[in-house]
């Protein structure tokens, strides 16, 4: 059972009943990220209250609109209300629960809720039923039980409806539509070939066209830049929310160009020299613009040598402190997100880095980590990579001096499979990473986590190896990943409920 993310909840409700004004405000404090395999927190009382408030808002809005009510749960004059409600439960319920409702006792439980409201009015009966359905675990969670049909000792088939939900939430971030549901009902999803046949039209759908972009955005946690805190006395431009919004839109323009115009190649994602700017970000590159929309601009000395996503201001500003750059955050990003090396947590009572001091560069301040035995082991893996980003300040602008000192952007990678060595600046780092099989392997793993919404396990080894083989065969084209994973054992099957396979 996997809890829907905030975006998935909102998208699913929109597809079920249309727009519900103000619904997103109910989730203002809810987590928005599906977070690439990171486990969702347990649902406590605050979350339960949020789900109840959201369900009540949807139900009252929908049933309070005569046109929507008539389309969702029609019941003509003289018609038997309970019969109308039964039709609503079975038709709407199949869409909301992503599977048919056929059990008589199950239907009756829903009708008992309707009966309570129907004592007042048919509209109120439907309102209570709708609210209850939207609070059901069958709606709030993607539930996968499997068919019970074993294809091996440690694998059972998923039902067509469960595979439809995997496809739709993985590629569309919402529930299956009528066409995908029909494919599930007809048995078309019973084979790898049948699943693969759905991918072209699903990816061509407007919802599917954003799948790879959403993957990259979640992978680098792009939305974090909108809430990043900066010292506005040092960086007064950060006081403008439009700058942060522009950073997000710039990143999206770049991703669209890589995925659509540069063949979706991983190498382009890490090394592309293309820049996109509008009036907010033009000063970052030593140019001016009056355009609100993003346009390609030539690289400039003032903007430094671009290197794909590694030099996006949105990423660099997120991986920084409020008052300074952060070799720790930036080095850790490369280790964990591009090399898939999980670093141990810091030891207790770890000393904080020295405060920013006039005339002292970040590199000089971070020499403490080399001298402190409690820090040196881990930071030898992090800092030398992160210091290679020192040409970029806390808000992602290119610089040649740091606190009055010339920037030294030399870096070093150790402990990798195939990219150990020195580099100077982010552009050289990007080229090293783009040629790494370890990075390709990591990106395949990140896509697995995105689509499967869980971390990989030992039992997934063969599936991951197959995805990686197909990824390498097309020179690291991100567009190959959906089909490669959707035809793997990990996607098609699940472990039996009584399986004792170790994670």
LOMITI-721614 format. One record per residue (C-alpha): x, y negated, z; residue in three letters. Coordinates in steps of 0.05 Angstrom, whole numbers, plus 5000, padded with zeros to 4 digits. Layout:
// LOMITI-721614
XYZALA...
This chain:
// LOMITI-721614
500050005000UNK502949334979UNK499848674999UNK498248194944UNK502547574943UNK499246884947UNK499846784872UNK497047474858UNK491147354904UNK489646684872UNK490546954801UNK486147554816UNK480547144846UNK480846664786UNK480147254738UNK474347534778UNK470046924790UNK473446324757UNK476145694791UNK474745584865UNK476544874882UNK481044814943UNK482445554950UNK490045454944UNK489744985004UNK487245555047UNK493945895033UNK498145275045UNK502245615099UNK502446305068UNK508646615037UNK508646514962UNK514246974939UNK513847704921UNK521347674934UNK524148224890UNK523148834933UNK523448485000UNK518348805046UNK512148395062UNK511148215135UNK505948565176UNK499048255173UNK497547925240UNK491747515265UNK493746865229UNK494047235163UNK487447585176UNK484246915191UNK487046635126UNK484147225086UNK477447135121UNK477246385108UNK479246495035UNK473947035025UNK468546615057UNK470446015014UNK470146424950UNK463546744969UNK460046094988UNK462645734926UNK460646284878UNK453846424906UNK452445684914UNK453145574839UNK446745824806UNK450245934739UNK455946334768UNK451246714814UNK446746904756UNK452647154715UNK455847534773UNK449747854807UNK443547754764UNK436847954793UNK430647754754UNK423947564784UNK420548184811UNK426748614806UNK428649044866UNK433948664904UNK437549284929UNK437949564860UNK440948904836UNK445848924894UNK447849644877UNK449449424806UNK453648854834UNK457449314881UNK459149814827UNK460949314772UNK464348764811UNK467249264860UNK470649654804UNK474049014781UNK475948784851UNK478449454874UNK481749624808UNK478150294805UNK470950544798UNK466450614858UNK462651264850UNK461951564920UNK454851484945UNK456851385017UNK461850854996UNK456550474957UNK451850535015UNK456850215063UNK457049605018UNK449549585013UNK448949585089UNK452748925089UNK448148665035UNK442048865076UNK444148415133UNK444347805088UNK438448015046UNK434047925108UNK435047185096UNK435647165020UNK438447544961UNK443747004952UNK446047075024UNK446347835017UNK450947774957UNK455047244993UNK456347705053UNK457848295007UNK462647894964UNK466247615026UNK466848315055UNK469648594990UNK474948054986UNK477148235057UNK477548975043UNK484449295042UNK482549584974UNK482548864947UNK488148564989UNK492949134976UNK495149504914UNK493650204938UNK497150804906UNK495051494929UNK496551884865UNK492552424833UNK495353004873UNK497753324807UNK505053504818UNK509753444759UNK515553664802UNK516753844875UNK517653124894UNK513352754843UNK505852694831UNK502152334776UNK499051654788UNK491951564764UNK490751154702UNK487750604745UNK493850584790UNK498450534730UNK494149984701UNK495049594766UNK502549714764UNK502749444694UNK498248844705UNK501248604770UNK508348734744UNK507448374678UNK501547904690UNK501647784765UNK494247914766UNK489148484762UNK487948914700UNK483248614648UNK477648984611UNK482249254556UNK487349534605UNK481849824649UNK478850164588UNK485650464571UNK485850744642UNK478751014638UNK480051354571UNK486251714594UNK490951314549UNK495651184608UNK496651914623UNK503151944583UNK509451524576UNK507651384504UNK500751144524UNK503750674577UNK508950424527UNK503350274477UNK500449754524UNK506749344530UNK506748974463UNK499848674470UNK500748554545UNK507248174534UNK504147794476UNK498447564521UNK499646864550UNK500047184619UNK505347664594UNK509547134559UNK511546864627UNK513547534657UNK521047494645UNK521246764664UNK517646924729UNK522647474742UNK528546994735UNK525046464777UNK523746954834UNK530647254827UNK534046574839UNK528346324884UNK527345714840UNK521445434880UNK525845344941UNK528644704912UNK521944354921UNK522544414997UNK530144355004UNK532243825053UNK537643315038UNK540642725075UNK537442145037UNK542441655063UNK547742035025UNK543242244967UNK537741714962UNK535241994896UNK532742614934UNK527342184966UNK523642234900UNK519342854894UNK519342764818UNK526742934817UNK525543614849UNK519643744803UNK523943564743UNK529344054767UNK524244614766UNK521644414697UNK528744354671UNK530245064694UNK523945314660UNK525744964595UNK532545294597UNK529645984612UNK524645924555UNK530345744508UNK534546334530UNK528746824527UNK525646564463UNK531346234425UNK537546614447UNK534847324445UNK534047384520UNK541347584528UNK544147624598UNK550547314572UNK546746704548UNK543346644616UNK550146604649UNK554146214598UNK549645804553UNK552245094542UNK545344824526UNK542844254570UNK535743994578UNK534343314608UNK528842814618UNK528942114649UNK529942394720UNK535842844703UNK539142464647UNK543642094698UNK546342774720UNK549542824651UNK551742104642UNK546141934594UNK539541554596UNK532641754574UNK525641484578UNK522442154562UNK518442544613UNK518943184573UNK525343574568UNK529743524507UNK536443854491UNK542243384502UNK549643474485UNK554443644542UNK558343064569UNK564542984610UNK560342664665UNK556043294669UNK561543814668UNK561844444627UNK555044784629UNK554545524646UNK547345734642UNK543445824705UNK549845764747UNK550045014733UNK542644864739UNK541744304790UNK535644664819UNK539945274838UNK545944874861UNK541744404905UNK538244994937UNK544945324952UNK547544734990UNK547144395058UNK543243745070UNK549743345071UNK554743755031UNK555844324983UNK556045035012UNK561245534989UNK557746035035UNK550945985003UNK553745974933UNK558646554944UNK553246964978UNK548646844919UNK553747134870UNK555147724915UNK547947914930UNK544047684869UNK549047804813UNK553348364840UNK548048694884UNK552948744942UNK549148705008UNK553348315058UNK553048485132UNK549747985179UNK554347485213UNK556947685281UNK553747375343UNK556246695365UNK559546565299UNK562345855299UNK559145365252UNK563345035198UNK566644375218UNK562443765206UNK563443345144UNK569042845157UNK571242245116UNK577142405072UNK576743155084UNK574543595027UNK569944205034UNK575644665015UNK579944375071UNK574344445122UNK573245175102UNK580345375116UNK577845505187UNK574846155161UNK581646405140UNK584546275208UNK578746535251UNK579047295257UNK571547325271UNK570147005204UNK575747195157UNK573547905137UNK566647705111UNK568547015087UNK574247295046UNK568647605004UNK564446975001UNK568446335005UNK573346434947UNK567446524900UNK563345954929UNK569245474927UNK569245564851UNK562745154851UNK566044544884UNK565144114823UNK557844074843UNK555343684903UNK549443804950UNK544343574898UNK547543944839UNK551143354807UNK557843454774UNK563743124810UNK571243094805UNK572542844876UNK569943074944UNK570342585001UNK575642204963UNK579842814949UNK580743134880UNK576343744872UNK579844414869UNK574944894837UNK579445494834UNK576246144857UNK577446884865UNK573247514865UNK575448124904UNK571848774921UNK567848824856UNK567649404807UNK570249044746UNK570848284755UNK576248214807UNK581047634793UNK581746884793UNK577746364756UNK577445604754UNK570545294756UNK563645554743UNK564345614667UNK570046114676UNK566146474730UNK560146534684UNK564346844629UNK567247354677UNK560347544703UNK557347584634UNK562348124614UNK561348544676UNK557849214675UNK556649134750UNK552648504736UNK548648854682UNK547249414732UNK545148904784UNK540348544737UNK537149214719UNK536349334794UNK533348644804UNK528248784750UNK526549444783UNK525249084848UNK521048554813UNK516649054776UNK516249584831UNK516049074888UNK520649494930UNK528049644937UNK530850224898UNK532050884935UNK536451484923UNK530751844889UNK530551284837UNK537651404814UNK535851754748UNK530651234731UNK535450664744UNK540851004703UNK536051074645UNK533950344649UNK541150124651UNK543050554591UNK537550234550UNK539449534576UNK546649624555UNK544649924487UNK541549254468UNK547348844494UNK543948634558UNK537448364528UNK532648204584UNK526848324536UNK528449064537UNK527349144611UNK519649194614UNK519249784566UNK525350134596UNK522450134666UNK515250274647UNK517350934615UNK521551154674UNK519751694725UNK519851174780UNK514350784745UNK510151374721UNK510051774786UNK510351724861UNK512652184915UNK507352634945UNK504152385009UNK507152985045UNK514052895014UNK520052955060UNK524952635010UNK529652165046UNK529651435024UNK
